[in-house]
Amino acid sequence: MISRQRFFGVPIPVWYALDENAQPDFDRVLVPAKELLPIDPSTDVPAGYTEAKRGVANGFIGEVDIMDTWATSSLTPQLGGGWLDDPEKFAKVFPYSLRPQGQDIIRTWLFSTVLRSQQEHGVLPWADAGISGWILDPDRKKMSKSKGNVVTPNDLLVEHSSDAVRYWAASARLGTDAAFDTGMMKIGRRLAIKVLNAAKFVLSFEAPAQDAKVTEPIDQSLLLNLAEVVRDATTAFENYDHTKALELAEKFFWNFTDDYLELVKERAYGQGGFNADEQASALVALRQALLTLLRLFAPFLPFATDEVWSWWQGKRSIHRSSWPTPEELEEGLDSANLDLLPLASQALFGTRKAKSDAKASMKADVLSANLVAPKEMIARLELLSPDLKAAGRIAELVMVSGEELALTDVVLAPTE
């Protein structure tokens, strides 16, 4: 197939002679010698002519169409890498690590590219091929121009934001079809806004001293659990499973905002009888967590994360920063504290449920309550007691051995 006047493509190396009226004579085709190939007729001139004769009477004009066939598309790795134009660059980039492409052109584009590379260079053109699925309309039919069911992204970007649309796209795994879903875009928008708001909260506190340490067990648990997320998300990306990487980061983030932030809020403000070192521990943990979460989300929410980064890290874009590592989070921490974060979430749930059952506000003061838990958990929960009391506005919290973790015998303070 010949494609008309496309900018990208392999030029057809021919010119046409022009008559005395500067009209092309398509029967007088000017063809270059084989040894001169490749030729771009828009910049090169045929033998016997100069550039001054282009487009004038008794001169010449170059072919404006380009080749658009599988024979030329099979050269995309070579053309993109500067095979003939920039051998130094080509030596650095070829063969590539990944070819992303659709499932419907495996037989044509993938096969022909592999075959051409093998014949020209004796190697595969890439290490892996990422095969994407189709976008399906609400009736589960493939979107295509020929069917007239394609949705252009412009209005979606305006309505939901670029980050939200990217979030939806990132939720589709390689090799599987993805349904067009504005509901997912709304979730992505909500996530992006939450990232902005959580960052504003964390950065609202004065930065702790540079030598401040994460000393409190629950703060260490937060970072230890986040290190596990980084480790698993990194593995997911290395396996081209970007969707799993997003799921891991998102699940942790909501736990971070819904539970951890609420748990340490009083301590971060320096209220509730906490000392300066305990406050500093929370502030360091909050900033380290934010620094890591922004980089985990950067591939999926590029604009929101870069905006937060600019508030804090200066003009250098987050997309030029390094990917987080577990080691940068785990240094100096006690790995035995890993279990505390999920325990804290369970205890907070029990506190909220007890107040809800009592039809009381979450901000209601509690004179006393019992925290019932299996015997082996009590020692661990004692480490969380100061933060649990502050978060639940509980004056006296007694640990009681029992079968399941729950807050019982809640005595609410009288209301005026």
One Martini backbone bead per residue (centre of mass of N, CA, C, O) as a GRO file, in nm:
protein
  416
    1MET     BB    1   0.099   0.034   0.020
    2ILE     BB    2   0.022   0.377  -0.044
    3SER     BB    3   0.094   0.675   0.126
    4ARG     BB    4  -0.013   0.995   0.157
    5GLN     BB    5   0.181   1.249   0.272
    6ARG     BB    6   0.354   1.139   0.488
    7PHE     BB    7   0.603   1.203   0.706
    8PHE     BB    8   0.627   0.916   0.779
    9GLY     BB    9   0.869   0.718   0.609
   10VAL     BB   10   0.956   0.570   0.309
   11PRO     BB   11   1.086   0.690   0.048
   12ILE     BB   12   1.035   0.734  -0.288
   13PRO     BB   13   1.309   0.703  -0.531
   14VAL     BB   14   1.162   0.949  -0.714
   15TRP     BB   15   1.117   1.136  -1.014
   16TYR     BB   16   0.987   1.415  -1.217
   17ALA     BB   17   0.948   1.556  -1.502
   18LEU     BB   18   0.928   1.880  -1.637
   19ASP     BB   19   0.781   2.087  -1.827
   20GLU     BB   20   0.741   2.402  -1.970
   21ASN     BB   21   0.491   2.427  -1.735
   22ALA     BB   22   0.566   2.264  -1.471
   23GLN     BB   23   0.463   1.974  -1.545
   24PRO     BB   24   0.422   1.657  -1.484
   25ASP     BB   25   0.585   1.364  -1.628
   26PHE     BB   26   0.496   1.038  -1.554
   27ASP     BB   27   0.673   0.903  -1.795
   28ARG     BB   28   0.927   1.062  -1.659
   29VAL     BB   29   1.123   0.872  -1.480
   30LEU     BB   30   1.349   0.928  -1.209
   31VAL     BB   31   1.626   0.715  -1.139
   32PRO     BB   32   1.843   0.592  -0.930
   33ALA     BB   33   2.111   0.453  -0.844
   34LYS     BB   34   2.157   0.190  -0.640
   35GLU     BB   35   2.422   0.301  -0.488
   36LEU     BB   36   2.253   0.568  -0.374
   37LEU     BB   37   2.111   0.430  -0.175
   38PRO     BB   38   1.934   0.624  -0.004
   39ILE     BB   39   1.646   0.827  -0.104
   40ASP     BB   40   1.533   1.177  -0.091
   41PRO     BB   41   1.334   1.364  -0.303
   42SER     BB   42   1.309   1.629  -0.113
   43THR     BB   43   1.652   1.667  -0.114
   44ASP     BB   44   1.728   1.520  -0.351
   45VAL     BB   45   1.885   1.479  -0.674
   46PRO     BB   46   1.901   1.416  -0.989
   47ALA     BB   47   2.064   1.335  -1.248
   48GLY     BB   48   2.146   1.646  -1.412
   49TYR     BB   49   2.070   1.817  -1.157
   50THR     BB   50   1.956   2.087  -0.965
   51GLU     BB   51   1.801   2.255  -0.715
   52ALA     BB   52   1.707   2.491  -0.909
   53LYS     BB   53   1.503   2.274  -1.074
   54ARG     BB   54   1.296   2.273  -0.862
   55GLY     BB   55   0.970   2.334  -0.980
   56VAL     BB   56   1.052   2.398  -1.276
   57ALA     BB   57   1.090   2.443  -1.584
   58ASN     BB   58   1.250   2.162  -1.694
   59GLY     BB   59   1.258   1.998  -1.441
   60PHE     BB   60   1.167   1.883  -1.112
   61ILE     BB   61   0.999   1.630  -0.903
   62GLY     BB   62   0.917   1.483  -0.616
   63GLU     BB   63   0.805   1.236  -0.445
   64VAL     BB   64   0.545   1.247  -0.185
   65ASP     BB   65   0.524   0.968  -0.127
   66ILE     BB   66   0.511   0.672   0.071
   67MET     BB   67   0.596   0.389   0.220
   68ASP     BB   68   0.326   0.145   0.339
   69THR     BB   69   0.463  -0.139   0.445
   70TRP     BB   70   0.587  -0.427   0.576
   71ALA     BB   71   0.865  -0.388   0.446
   72THR     BB   72   0.908  -0.105   0.594
   73SER     BB   73   0.809  -0.161   0.888
   74SER     BB   74   1.043  -0.372   0.943
   75LEU     BB   75   1.250  -0.104   0.986
   76THR     BB   76   1.198   0.051   1.255
   77PRO     BB   77   1.452  -0.009   1.426
   78GLN     BB   78   1.653   0.115   1.224
   79LEU     BB   79   1.529   0.396   1.186
   80GLY     BB   80   1.516   0.478   1.491
   81GLY     BB   81   1.846   0.416   1.530
   82GLY     BB   82   2.023   0.510   1.277
   83TRP     BB   83   2.164   0.305   1.087
   84LEU     BB   84   2.275   0.516   0.850
   85ASP     BB   85   2.292   0.806   1.000
   86ASP     BB   86   2.376   0.671   1.313
   87PRO     BB   87   2.590   0.436   1.408
   88GLU     BB   88   2.645   0.504   1.707
   89LYS     BB   89   2.354   0.490   1.801
   90PHE     BB   90   2.287   0.206   1.695
   91ALA     BB   91   2.497   0.054   1.877
   92LYS     BB   92   2.338   0.133   2.147
   93VAL     BB   93   2.018   0.037   2.073
   94PHE     BB   94   2.108  -0.219   1.912
   95PRO     BB   95   1.917  -0.405   2.045
   96TYR     BB   96   1.625  -0.406   2.195
   97SER     BB   97   1.400  -0.464   2.466
   98LEU     BB   98   1.116  -0.339   2.337
   99ARG     BB   99   0.798  -0.430   2.174
  100PRO     BB  100   0.514  -0.256   2.116
  101GLN     BB  101   0.191  -0.419   2.037
  102GLY     BB  102  -0.047  -0.563   1.861
  103GLN     BB  103  -0.230  -0.863   1.809
  104ASP     BB  104  -0.308  -0.816   1.488
  105ILE     BB  105   0.035  -0.795   1.400
  106ILE     BB  106   0.211  -1.051   1.431
  107ARG     BB  107   0.224  -1.174   1.139
  108THR     BB  108   0.344  -0.905   1.024
  109TRP     BB  109   0.522  -0.709   1.191
  110LEU     BB  110   0.678  -0.900   1.373
  111PHE     BB  111   0.776  -1.106   1.165
  112SER     BB  112   0.913  -0.907   0.961
  113THR     BB  113   1.112  -0.785   1.166
  114VAL     BB  114   1.260  -1.039   1.247
  115LEU     BB  115   1.347  -1.126   0.965
  116ARG     BB  116   1.509  -0.874   0.884
  117SER     BB  117   1.710  -0.878   1.121
  118GLN     BB  118   1.826  -1.158   1.065
  119GLN     BB  119   1.926  -1.090   0.774
  120GLU     BB  120   2.095  -0.822   0.843
  121HIS     BB  121   2.222  -0.908   1.162
  122GLY     BB  122   2.168  -1.192   1.322
  123VAL     BB  123   1.930  -1.071   1.510
  124LEU     BB  124   1.727  -0.971   1.732
  125PRO     BB  125   1.552  -0.662   1.778
  126TRP     BB  126   1.452  -0.792   2.058
  127ALA     BB  127   1.369  -0.933   2.366
  128ASP     BB  128   1.068  -0.811   2.378
  129ALA     BB  129   0.705  -0.846   2.349
  130GLY     BB  130   0.431  -0.622   2.384
  131ILE     BB  131   0.097  -0.735   2.399
  132SER     BB  132  -0.183  -0.583   2.325
  133GLY     BB  133  -0.497  -0.496   2.340
  134TRP     BB  134  -0.818  -0.397   2.316
  135ILE     BB  135  -1.063  -0.159   2.273
  136LEU     BB  136  -1.379  -0.153   2.423
  137ASP     BB  137  -1.693  -0.115   2.407
  138PRO     BB  138  -1.990  -0.137   2.580
  139ASP     BB  139  -2.043  -0.402   2.373
  140ARG     BB  140  -1.759  -0.553   2.341
  141LYS     BB  141  -1.628  -0.397   2.101
  142LYS     BB  142  -1.409  -0.314   1.883
  143MET     BB  143  -1.226  -0.041   1.828
  144SER     BB  144  -1.290   0.145   1.516
  145LYS     BB  145  -1.309   0.333   1.240
  146SER     BB  146  -1.492   0.146   1.066
  147LYS     BB  147  -1.721   0.135   1.306
  148GLY     BB  148  -1.752   0.420   1.463
  149ASN     BB  149  -1.645   0.363   1.797
  150VAL     BB  150  -1.458   0.596   1.847
  151VAL     BB  151  -1.284   0.767   2.112
  152THR     BB  152  -1.179   1.067   2.170
  153PRO     BB  153  -0.963   1.223   2.415
  154ASN     BB  154  -1.011   1.529   2.457
  155ASP     BB  155  -1.268   1.534   2.643
  156LEU     BB  156  -1.150   1.348   2.863
  157LEU     BB  157  -0.919   1.535   2.951
  158VAL     BB  158  -1.103   1.765   3.044
  159GLU     BB  159  -1.295   1.609   3.242
  160HIS     BB  160  -1.063   1.406   3.397
  161SER     BB  161  -0.778   1.407   3.296
  162SER     BB  162  -0.475   1.280   3.218
  163ASP     BB  163  -0.431   1.100   3.465
  164ALA     BB  164  -0.702   0.946   3.450
  165VAL     BB  165  -0.661   0.819   3.169
  166ARG     BB  166  -0.396   0.678   3.239
  167TYR     BB  167  -0.505   0.502   3.463
  168TRP     BB  168  -0.692   0.340   3.286
  169ALA     BB  169  -0.475   0.234   3.090
  170ALA     BB  170  -0.296   0.099   3.325
  171SER     BB  171  -0.532  -0.119   3.394
  172ALA     BB  172  -0.419  -0.265   3.145
  173ARG     BB  173  -0.314  -0.556   3.038
  174LEU     BB  174  -0.124  -0.749   2.882
  175GLY     BB  175  -0.316  -0.943   2.652
  176THR     BB  176  -0.571  -0.758   2.719
  177ASP     BB  177  -0.867  -0.634   2.718
  178ALA     BB  178  -1.028  -0.301   2.722
  179ALA     BB  179  -1.259  -0.116   2.871
  180PHE     BB  180  -1.448   0.146   2.833
  181ASP     BB  181  -1.400   0.360   3.139
  182THR     BB  182  -1.508   0.632   3.321
  183GLY     BB  183  -1.498   0.519   3.608
  184MET     BB  184  -1.188   0.485   3.618
  185MET     BB  185  -1.128   0.783   3.574
  186LYS     BB  186  -1.257   0.881   3.838
  187ILE     BB  187  -1.064   0.726   4.019
  188GLY     BB  188  -0.807   0.862   3.913
  189ARG     BB  189  -0.885   1.147   3.997
  190ARG     BB  190  -0.914   1.091   4.296
  191LEU     BB  191  -0.622   1.002   4.337
  192ALA     BB  192  -0.480   1.261   4.247
  193ILE     BB  193  -0.612   1.444   4.458
  194LYS     BB  194  -0.513   1.284   4.706
  195VAL     BB  195  -0.215   1.330   4.658
  196LEU     BB  196  -0.224   1.635   4.689
  197ASN     BB  197  -0.350   1.643   4.977
  198ALA     BB  198  -0.144   1.467   5.126
  199ALA     BB  199   0.098   1.646   5.060
  200LYS     BB  200  -0.001   1.901   5.202
  201PHE     BB  201   0.001   1.776   5.480
  202VAL     BB  202   0.294   1.682   5.504
  203LEU     BB  203   0.414   1.980   5.414
  204SER     BB  204   0.291   2.153   5.660
  205PHE     BB  205   0.530   2.068   5.805
  206GLU     BB  206   0.805   2.108   5.950
  207ALA     BB  207   1.104   2.022   5.894
  208PRO     BB  208   1.307   1.812   6.009
  209ALA     BB  209   1.582   1.728   6.120
  210GLN     BB  210   1.844   1.575   5.962
  211ASP     BB  211   1.898   1.378   6.233
  212ALA     BB  212   1.639   1.253   6.229
  213LYS     BB  213   1.450   0.970   6.349
  214VAL     BB  214   1.302   0.649   6.317
  215THR     BB  215   1.169   0.521   6.627
  216GLU     BB  216   0.889   0.435   6.592
  217PRO     BB  217   0.735   0.141   6.527
  218ILE     BB  218   0.507   0.243   6.331
  219ASP     BB  219   0.696   0.399   6.144
  220GLN     BB  220   0.867   0.159   6.065
  221SER     BB  221   0.636  -0.009   5.949
  222LEU     BB  222   0.565   0.170   5.718
  223LEU     BB  223   0.846   0.147   5.570
  224LEU     BB  224   0.860  -0.160   5.553
  225ASN     BB  225   0.601  -0.194   5.383
  226LEU     BB  226   0.695  -0.009   5.152
  227ALA     BB  227   0.939  -0.179   5.071
  228GLU     BB  228   0.766  -0.416   4.971
  229VAL     BB  229   0.627  -0.259   4.749
  230VAL     BB  230   0.877  -0.184   4.590
  231ARG     BB  231   0.973  -0.471   4.536
  232ASP     BB  232   0.711  -0.568   4.387
  233ALA     BB  233   0.692  -0.338   4.174
  234THR     BB  234   0.962  -0.391   4.042
  235THR     BB  235   0.901  -0.678   3.951
  236ALA     BB  236   0.658  -0.607   3.779
  237PHE     BB  237   0.806  -0.426   3.577
  238GLU     BB  238   1.015  -0.643   3.488
  239ASN     BB  239   0.740  -0.813   3.388
  240TYR     BB  240   0.535  -0.603   3.253
  241ASP     BB  241   0.339  -0.534   3.522
  242HIS     BB  242   0.195  -0.239   3.564
  243THR     BB  243  -0.074  -0.300   3.709
  244LYS     BB  244   0.046  -0.418   3.969
  245ALA     BB  245   0.208  -0.172   4.050
  246LEU     BB  246  -0.041   0.007   4.088
  247GLU     BB  247  -0.196  -0.163   4.294
  248LEU     BB  248   0.017  -0.156   4.518
  249ALA     BB  249   0.034   0.151   4.554
  250GLU     BB  250  -0.267   0.209   4.602
  251LYS     BB  251  -0.320   0.034   4.849
  252PHE     BB  252  -0.114   0.172   5.032
  253PHE     BB  253  -0.213   0.464   5.012
  254TRP     BB  254  -0.492   0.422   5.149
  255ASN     BB  255  -0.368   0.326   5.413
  256PHE     BB  256  -0.207   0.582   5.467
  257THR     BB  257  -0.454   0.785   5.473
  258ASP     BB  258  -0.675   0.626   5.650
  259ASP     BB  259  -0.465   0.539   5.891
  260TYR     BB  260  -0.185   0.661   5.947
  261LEU     BB  261  -0.256   0.961   5.951
  262GLU     BB  262  -0.464   0.932   6.181
  263LEU     BB  263  -0.272   0.805   6.393
  264VAL     BB  264  -0.028   1.053   6.372
  265LYS     BB  265  -0.143   1.341   6.385
  266GLU     BB  266  -0.098   1.433   6.679
  267ARG     BB  267   0.210   1.383   6.676
  268ALA     BB  268   0.278   1.572   6.437
  269TYR     BB  269   0.162   1.828   6.606
  270GLY     BB  270   0.253   1.788   6.917
  271GLN     BB  271   0.028   1.632   7.057
  272GLY     BB  272  -0.075   1.439   7.339
  273GLY     BB  273   0.223   1.423   7.495
  274PHE     BB  274   0.440   1.435   7.294
  275ASN     BB  275   0.754   1.433   7.204
  276ALA     BB  276   0.996   1.542   6.990
  277ASP     BB  277   1.094   1.263   6.889
  278GLU     BB  278   0.812   1.150   6.820
  279GLN     BB  279   0.744   1.366   6.617
  280ALA     BB  280   0.989   1.333   6.426
  281SER     BB  281   0.931   1.043   6.341
  282ALA     BB  282   0.673   1.110   6.184
  283LEU     BB  283   0.790   1.323   5.986
  284VAL     BB  284   0.996   1.141   5.849
  285ALA     BB  285   0.802   0.919   5.755
  286LEU     BB  286   0.620   1.096   5.583
  287ARG     BB  287   0.841   1.193   5.381
  288GLN     BB  288   0.944   0.919   5.287
  289ALA     BB  289   0.675   0.816   5.181
  290LEU     BB  290   0.621   1.040   4.977
  291LEU     BB  291   0.880   1.011   4.809
  292THR     BB  292   0.799   0.720   4.719
  293LEU     BB  293   0.506   0.743   4.612
  294LEU     BB  294   0.559   0.940   4.384
  295ARG     BB  295   0.743   0.741   4.221
  296LEU     BB  296   0.533   0.512   4.193
  297PHE     BB  297   0.316   0.714   4.041
  298ALA     BB  298   0.454   0.859   3.798
  299PRO     BB  299   0.369   0.663   3.555
  300PHE     BB  300   0.043   0.729   3.614
  301LEU     BB  301   0.077   1.040   3.758
  302PRO     BB  302   0.263   1.274   3.617
  303PHE     BB  303   0.136   1.554   3.708
  304ALA     BB  304   0.082   1.536   4.011
  305THR     BB  305   0.369   1.447   4.097
  306ASP     BB  306   0.522   1.689   3.970
  307GLU     BB  307   0.386   1.904   4.134
  308VAL     BB  308   0.477   1.813   4.414
  309TRP     BB  309   0.778   1.811   4.354
  310SER     BB  310   0.794   2.126   4.306
  311TRP     BB  311   0.733   2.206   4.610
  312TRP     BB  312   1.008   2.038   4.721
  313GLN     BB  313   1.249   1.964   4.479
  314GLY     BB  314   1.210   2.165   4.263
  315LYS     BB  315   1.274   2.182   3.914
  316ARG     BB  316   1.322   1.895   3.907
  317SER     BB  317   1.193   1.631   3.777
  318ILE     BB  318   1.058   1.330   3.864
  319HIS     BB  319   1.140   1.200   3.573
  320ARG     BB  320   1.464   1.237   3.681
  321SER     BB  321   1.445   1.036   3.890
  322SER     BB  322   1.474   0.780   4.097
  323TRP     BB  323   1.405   0.478   4.176
  324PRO     BB  324   1.301   0.312   4.428
  325THR     BB  325   1.426   0.149   4.724
  326PRO     BB  326   1.428  -0.055   4.993
  327GLU     BB  327   1.697   0.038   5.131
  328GLU     BB  328   1.617   0.345   5.183
  329LEU     BB  329   1.396   0.245   5.404
  330GLU     BB  330   1.548   0.015   5.596
  331GLU     BB  331   1.752   0.181   5.722
  332GLY     BB  332   1.770   0.132   6.072
  333LEU     BB  333   1.555  -0.089   6.100
  334ASP     BB  334   1.313  -0.298   6.256
  335SER     BB  335   1.180  -0.586   6.123
  336ALA     BB  336   0.980  -0.658   6.365
  337ASN     BB  337   0.769  -0.410   6.276
  338LEU     BB  338   0.599  -0.501   6.027
  339ASP     BB  339   0.311  -0.586   6.176
  340LEU     BB  340   0.183  -0.307   6.283
  341LEU     BB  341   0.014  -0.180   6.056
  342PRO     BB  342  -0.217  -0.393   6.034
  343LEU     BB  343  -0.291  -0.369   6.333
  344ALA     BB  344  -0.372  -0.071   6.328
  345SER     BB  345  -0.604  -0.103   6.129
  346GLN     BB  346  -0.777  -0.288   6.305
  347ALA     BB  347  -0.800  -0.098   6.551
  348LEU     BB  348  -0.931   0.139   6.400
  349PHE     BB  349  -1.178  -0.013   6.309
  350GLY     BB  350  -1.282  -0.074   6.594
  351THR     BB  351  -1.318   0.221   6.679
  352ARG     BB  352  -1.517   0.308   6.457
  353LYS     BB  353  -1.733   0.094   6.511
  354ALA     BB  354  -1.800   0.168   6.801
  355LYS     BB  355  -1.898   0.457   6.734
  356SER     BB  356  -2.108   0.379   6.525
  357ASP     BB  357  -2.281   0.198   6.712
  358ALA     BB  358  -2.318   0.462   6.908
  359LYS     BB  359  -2.378   0.711   6.728
  360ALA     BB  360  -2.098   0.853   6.700
  361SER     BB  361  -1.856   1.050   6.658
  362MET     BB  362  -1.527   1.034   6.561
  363LYS     BB  363  -1.473   1.292   6.772
  364ALA     BB  364  -1.542   1.150   7.015
  365ASP     BB  365  -1.510   1.117   7.341
  366VAL     BB  366  -1.326   0.879   7.550
  367LEU     BB  367  -1.294   0.757   7.864
  368SER     BB  368  -1.327   0.437   7.794
  369ALA     BB  369  -1.157   0.120   7.693
  370ASN     BB  370  -1.145  -0.196   7.534
  371LEU     BB  371  -0.881  -0.402   7.396
  372VAL     BB  372  -0.941  -0.676   7.217
  373ALA     BB  373  -0.706  -0.962   7.211
  374PRO     BB  374  -0.492  -1.169   7.144
  375LYS     BB  375  -0.238  -1.243   7.345
  376GLU     BB  376  -0.003  -1.217   7.120
  377MET     BB  377  -0.090  -0.902   7.054
  378ILE     BB  378  -0.067  -0.713   7.301
  379ALA     BB  379   0.232  -0.631   7.296
  380ARG     BB  380   0.204  -0.489   7.020
  381LEU     BB  381  -0.030  -0.288   7.096
  382GLU     BB  382   0.124  -0.128   7.314
  383LEU     BB  383   0.294   0.032   7.100
  384LEU     BB  384   0.013   0.184   6.996
  385SER     BB  385  -0.145   0.323   7.226
  386PRO     BB  386  -0.088   0.631   7.203
  387ASP     BB  387  -0.204   0.663   6.914
  388LEU     BB  388  -0.483   0.536   6.961
  389LYS     BB  389  -0.576   0.738   7.173
  390ALA     BB  390  -0.545   0.992   6.999
  391ALA     BB  391  -0.722   0.904   6.754
  392GLY     BB  392  -0.979   0.811   6.952
  393ARG     BB  393  -1.008   0.985   7.209
  394ILE     BB  394  -0.869   0.815   7.453
  395ALA     BB  395  -0.806   0.809   7.786
  396GLU     BB  396  -0.867   0.487   7.841
  397LEU     BB  397  -0.667   0.191   7.764
  398VAL     BB  398  -0.747  -0.156   7.771
  399MET     BB  399  -0.599  -0.464   7.775
  400VAL     BB  400  -0.763  -0.762   7.640
  401SER     BB  401  -0.813  -1.088   7.642
  402GLY     BB  402  -0.898  -1.256   7.327
  403GLU     BB  403  -1.006  -1.366   7.019
  404GLU     BB  404  -1.084  -1.074   6.903
  405LEU     BB  405  -1.043  -0.777   6.755
  406ALA     BB  406  -1.173  -0.519   6.981
  407LEU     BB  407  -1.391  -0.262   7.087
  408THR     BB  408  -1.490  -0.222   7.426
  409ASP     BB  409  -1.650  -0.064   7.667
  410VAL     BB  410  -1.761   0.215   7.576
  411VAL     BB  411  -1.703   0.546   7.717
  412LEU     BB  412  -1.861   0.829   7.678
  413ALA     BB  413  -1.856   1.147   7.674
  414PRO     BB  414  -2.029   1.395   7.766
  415THR     BB  415  -2.264   1.600   7.621
  416GLU     BB  416  -2.386   1.934   7.589
   0.00000   0.00000   0.00000
